[in-house]
């Protein structure tokens, strides 16, 4: 485990594990097409352009997002001061009353699993159409969080599901929340994880 990974785990444990969620918000791009929402992909999947925001019972606002702390696009988070409901080009939706979140409101986050994905490849540098440097590289990012609430689990992943399911995007500038283990198994989040760490 690297020092960077250790600090990441420590932050997650300190800010989220043992906390209760009071409200849940999605930050979406405001497409200004009509009043319909695109985040409800199915009964067990919510698809979110930008961020998932938890208001904890402690009063803290935790913004879960895709970021480049390790590599684009991994699951990251930050503490924010307030909900910016008037941010140009975006909208904030309170989804606390949706059937998926309602059963988790007021429940304690008993643990979080970090599902890492590792990709090995070769990085090549060119100058005037000639290779000047070539080296083996390893890229590792936290692609999915598995949040446990006593008997319930959900998964938040940098995954974008397309209508043609053979063309899904992992490592995406997008968040997808899966609310059932059957759905998680369908998209093989745990099965395909290169490594897992539980807090």
N, C-alpha and C positions, 0 to 999 in steps of 0.2 A: 504494500500500500504506500502510495506517495504521500508526502506532506500535504499536497494540495487536496488529495482525496480525503485525507484525515480531517482537514479543516472543513471541507464540505459536509462530511458526516456530522461533525460536531455542531455546525450551524443548524443542520436539519433537526438534530436531536434537541438542541436548546430551544429552538423557535416553534417546533411543530409537535414533536412526540409528547403525549400526555395532555395536549390542548384539546379543547372542544370547539367545534365550528358553530358559530351563531347564525351566519348568513353566508351565501355563496353568490358571487357575481361573475359574469363573463364579460370580457371586453372584446368587442367585435369591430371589424371595419364596417363603417356605415355605408353600405352600398347604395342606399337611397332608391331602391327599386320599388318595394312595397312594404307592407307591414309584416310579412311573413318572416320567420326566423329560420336560418339554415342549420342551426346547431343541433337540432333534434334529428339526427341521421336515422335512428331507429329507436325502439323502446329501450335498448340497452347501450346506446352509443350517443354521445354528444360530441359534435365537431365544432371546434372553436378556432377562429382566425388568430387571435392574439393571446389573451391571458385568462387564467382562472384566478379569482381573488377570493380569499377566505377572510371573513371577519371573525376573529376568534373571540371566545367569551372574555378573554383578557382585555379586549378592545383593540388589539393589534390587527393591522391589515397586512396579510401575506399575499404577495403577487407571485403566482407560479407561471413561468413563461418558458419559451424556447429562447436560449441564449448561447453565447459562445465562450462561457467560462472555461470549458474544456475543449470544445470544438463545436462548430456550427453543425447541427442544431441539437443541443442537449437540453435536458430539463434543468432549469435553474429557478431561483426564487430571490425575492428581495422584500424588505419591509417598506411599505409606502405610508405616507402621512395621511392621505385622504383619497377618496374616490374622485377622479377628475371626470365628472359627468358631462362637462361641456368641451372636452378636447375635440378639436376640429378633425373631422374625418372618421371619428370613432364613436361608439356608443357603449354604455354600460347597462347590462341587463341583470336584474335581480332574479336568480333562478332558484332561490331557496324553497319556493313552494312547489317546484316540479317534483313529481313522484320519486324520481331517482335520488334527489338530494334530501327531500323531506324526512326520509327514514334515517338519515345520517346527522341531521341537525341536532345539536346537543349531545352527540356521542363523542367519546374521547378517542383521539387518534392513538391507538395502542402501539403502533409500530409502522415503520416505513421501510420497504425494501427498494433498493436501488438496483435496477437491471441495466448493466453496462453492455454496450456493443463495441466490439473491437474489429478494426479493419486493418489489414496489412496490405501494403502495396509498394510501388516504386515511384518516387518523386523525381522528375527529370527537369533540369534547367536547360534552356536553349539560348544560344546567342548566334544571330545571323543564320538561323536554320540548322545550327550544329549543336549537338549535345555537348555541354560543357561540364555537367555534373549530374550524376544519377546515384540515388541512395535509397535503401530500404527504409520505409517509414511505417510506424504503427500509430493508428489513430484510435483513441478510446473516448467514448462519451456516455453519459448517463441518459439512455434513450427513454427509460420508463421508470416511473415511481409506482410502487404498489403500496397503497395506504390501507392499513388494517384498522377496523373499528369493531373490536370484540369479535363478533361472528361474521361481520360483513367485510368485503374487500372491494376496492375500486382500483383502476389503473389509469394513470395519466401518462400519455406517451406522445413523443414527437412523431406522430403518424398522421398522414392524411389519406383517408379512404376515398377512393374514386368509385364512380358508378360501375366501371368495369373493374371488378375486384382483382383482376390479375395485374392491375396497374397501380397498386397502392404505393405511397411514398413513405419510406422510413427516413429518419433524419430530416424531417420536414420543418418548414417555418409555419408550424401549425400544431395545435394540441388536440388530441382526441382522448375523451374520457370513456372508459369501458366499465360498465356497472355490473357485469356478471362474469364468473369464471368461464362459462361456456363461450362467451364472446371473446374473452382474452385468449382462450385456447384456439379459437378459430383463426385469430391473427398471430398466434404463436409468439406472443411477447415473452413469456417465461421460457418456452422451449428454445427460442433462438437467441436468448441472452448469452453473451460470451462469458459473463460472470455476474454473480449476484452478491449483494451485501445487505444484511438486515440490521436495522437500528431499533 
